[in-house]
Amino acid sequence: MASVFEGVRILLVDDVAEYRHFLSVLFRKLGVTHIEEADEGTQALELLARRMVDIAFIDLGMPGMGGIELIEAMRNHPRFRSIPIVVVTSDTLKETVFKVAQTGVRDYLPKPITLPMIEEKLNKYFGPEAVD
C-alpha cells in the first residue's frame, strides 16, 4: 500500500552528512521517496533553482550561508516563498527562537529528532487532515 507521503518532495539542509542520512532514513520509513540534500544554504538555493520541493527541513548552524540567511533568501524569492519550512536545530536559546520567529517560520523541531516528530510535521502539511 502506498504511503500518503510517497509523492512529497523534501529538502534537507544540514551541514552534518550523518544527520542528513539519519533524517533521510526516518523520512523513508514514512514512505517519502523524493529527498534532496544540501549541506549549506547556497547549495540549497542552487538545488531549488533546478528542482522544486514541497517542504524544507533546515538546520540553523551551518558554515557558509546559514539557516536564517537561507530562510530569508527563500522568503524573498517569488518561487520559494510559499514552501513550508521546518527549522531543525539543537539551538533552543531564546534569541535563536526569536530570530527564527522573525523570519515567519513557526515550525521548529529540536534535535534529537524522532520518527513521531517528523510524522507529525508531515501530517500537518500532507496528511489526511492537512489544510490547503
C-alpha positions as CSV (number, residue, x, y, z in Angstrom):
1,M,0.0,0.0,0.0
2,A,1.3,3.5,-0.9
3,S,2.2,5.9,1.8
4,V,0.3,9.2,2.0
5,F,3.8,10.9,1.9
6,E,5.1,9.0,-1.2
7,G,4.9,11.9,-3.6
8,V,6.1,14.5,-1.1
9,R,9.4,16.2,-2.2
10,I,11.6,17.1,0.7
11,L,14.7,19.3,1.0
12,L,17.0,18.5,3.9
13,V,19.6,21.2,4.7
14,D,22.2,20.3,7.3
15,D,26.0,20.5,7.3
16,V,26.4,17.2,9.1
17,A,26.2,14.4,6.4
18,E,25.5,11.7,9.0
19,Y,22.5,13.7,10.4
20,R,21.1,14.2,6.9
21,H,21.4,10.4,6.4
22,F,19.7,9.8,9.7
23,L,16.8,12.1,8.7
24,S,16.6,10.5,5.3
25,V,16.2,7.1,6.9
26,L,13.3,8.4,9.0
27,F,11.6,10.0,6.0
28,R,11.9,6.8,4.0
29,K,10.4,4.9,6.9
30,L,7.3,7.1,6.4
31,G,7.2,6.4,2.7
32,V,8.9,9.5,1.4
33,T,10.8,8.7,-1.8
34,H,11.9,12.2,-3.0
35,I,14.6,13.7,-0.8
36,E,17.0,16.3,-1.9
37,E,20.0,17.1,0.4
38,A,22.2,20.2,0.8
39,D,25.0,20.9,3.3
40,E,24.5,24.7,3.4
41,G,22.3,27.5,2.2
42,T,23.9,28.4,-1.1
43,Q,23.8,24.8,-2.2
44,A,20.2,24.6,-1.2
45,L,19.3,27.6,-3.3
46,E,21.1,26.2,-6.3
47,L,19.2,22.9,-5.8
48,L,15.9,24.7,-5.5
49,A,16.6,26.6,-8.8
50,R,16.7,23.2,-10.5
51,R,14.0,21.3,-8.6
52,M,11.1,22.5,-6.5
53,V,10.2,20.8,-3.2
54,D,7.1,20.6,-1.2
55,I,8.7,21.3,2.2
56,A,12.2,22.1,3.6
57,F,13.8,21.0,6.8
58,I,16.6,23.4,7.6
59,D,19.3,23.4,10.2
60,L,20.4,26.8,11.5
61,G,24.1,26.4,12.4
62,M,25.9,25.8,9.1
63,P,29.1,27.2,7.6
64,G,28.7,29.4,4.6
65,M,25.1,30.5,4.2
66,G,23.4,29.5,7.5
67,G,19.8,28.6,8.1
68,I,18.5,32.0,9.0
69,E,20.1,33.5,5.8
70,L,18.7,30.7,3.7
71,I,15.2,31.1,5.2
72,E,15.3,34.9,4.5
73,A,16.5,34.2,0.9
74,M,13.7,31.7,0.3
75,R,11.1,34.1,1.8
76,N,12.3,36.9,-0.5
77,H,12.2,34.7,-3.7
78,P,8.9,34.6,-5.5
79,R,9.3,30.8,-6.4
80,F,10.3,29.7,-3.0
81,R,8.4,31.9,-0.5
82,S,5.4,29.6,-0.2
83,I,7.5,26.4,0.6
84,P,6.8,25.4,4.2
85,I,9.9,25.4,6.3
86,V,10.6,23.4,9.4
87,V,13.7,24.5,11.4
88,V,15.7,21.6,12.7
89,T,18.3,22.6,15.3
90,S,19.8,21.8,18.7
91,D,19.9,25.6,19.4
92,T,17.0,26.4,21.7
93,L,18.3,29.7,23.1
94,K,15.6,32.3,23.4
95,E,17.4,34.7,21.0
96,T,17.6,32.0,18.3
97,V,14.0,31.2,18.6
98,F,13.2,34.9,18.3
99,K,15.4,35.2,15.1
100,V,13.5,32.2,13.6
101,A,10.2,33.7,14.5
102,Q,11.2,37.0,12.8
103,T,11.5,35.1,9.5
104,G,7.9,34.0,9.7
105,V,8.8,30.3,10.3
106,R,6.6,28.8,13.0
107,D,7.6,25.1,12.7
108,Y,10.5,24.1,14.9
109,L,12.0,20.6,15.6
110,P,14.5,20.4,18.4
111,K,17.3,17.8,18.0
112,P,17.4,15.0,18.6
113,I,14.5,14.3,16.2
114,T,12.4,11.1,16.3
115,L,10.2,9.4,13.8
116,P,6.9,10.6,15.5
117,M,8.1,14.2,15.4
118,I,8.7,14.1,11.7
119,E,5.5,12.2,11.1
120,E,3.6,15.0,13.0
121,K,5.1,17.7,10.8
122,L,4.4,15.8,7.6
123,N,0.8,15.1,8.6
124,K,0.3,18.8,9.3
125,Y,1.1,19.7,5.7
126,F,0.3,16.5,3.7
127,G,-1.7,14.1,5.9
128,P,-5.5,13.5,5.6
129,E,-6.3,16.4,7.9
130,A,-4.0,18.9,6.2
131,V,-5.5,22.2,5.3
132,D,-4.7,23.7,1.9
